[in-house]
């Protein structure tokens, strides 16, 4: 095959992190079109027809395209004033009770048009893409009405059309209690279950359904109603749980086959065992821990010992993690929670994809989507070791070169 054939490409003498581990010795990575064809040790490359493929580079490190499996990237306004208030000693719970927190973003998001939301979200998404992300989950949850939740999900879908990135959408209607349902949380859950979830399913706007199970949000029983409604419409479920207290939301979600349980700083042994049995991924969110200056760490060692897969994500949002550099999360996962660099990188590749129910990306292996990043570093651990832009040489999404430095 001639070297000028488009999208038949090879990288030689590279270090390869395949999504779970660093392969031993220098490797060659070969793609044809949108698909990874083979990864093989350099000593086995001689004499193959791959020598005719377009040479994309040698040396450096190749990883899967990064997967950010938990973001709230679409929203109106900002919450810089709450950042200041927290630094002056006001708690997250108190800010929420004052009508701030999520509800202040709800007001701004409701007032914003779809074009406004697209315009504000694109720079955040562009920052993630420039940092190596190929897959981004975007949650709704700042509309809190059928109309505005659907608006957010449409915007999220549109972002995937405007940029070379895979967008996975999650309906997070059960994120907070909107002001019009003050004192009537069961009534709002009725709306989520009877109108919001069916409408999202009817329009094909949601890939999953999420809940916020917490004292300042919704009870375990209310979240279980949401899970049942999602199941009735063929949608997998996820949960924000055990972030501020231990209500047992993670164990409940795992019993409903949840793809992931996220935050989980207060997760106990019962919840861990439920996750292990269900195959639920633990999504570690060091950005929120860092921003909120929390002290209760997620049970990393217990999760590790139980064999529960751990994903890492930005939790990019306006209030508790206004951070849009995924590789920063690798560093924070290691420095704050003592994850190893290998665990952190697996958390933002293979396990991040698993947390979204994706099987065709997040790994480098024959037959999978050619979503990959080529980095100007010597070892994969450098991505977690240093917080530094400009290391990405090339980014390919579905085999198409979308970034070259």
Secondary structure, DSSP 8 states (H G I E B T S, - for coil): --TTSTTEEEEEEEEEB-SSSB-SS-EEEEEETTEEEEEEEGGGTTTSGGGGSEEEEESSEEEE-EEE--B----SS--HHHHHHHHTT--HHHHHHTT-THHHHHHHHHHS-HHHHHHHHHHHHHHHHHTTEEEEEEE--SS-SHHHHHHHHHHHHHHHHHSSSEEEEEEEEETS--GGGTT-HHHHHHHIIIIIHHHHHHHT--SEEEEEESTTSB-HHHHHHHHHHHHHTT-EEEEEESSSS--SHHHHHHHTT-SEEEE-TT--HHHHHHHHHHT-EEEE-HHHHHHTT------HHHHHHHT--EEE---BBTTTB----HHHHHHHHHHHH---HHHHHHHTTHHHHHHTT-SSSSS--TTSB--EEEESSSSTTHHHH---SS-EEEEEETTEEEEE-
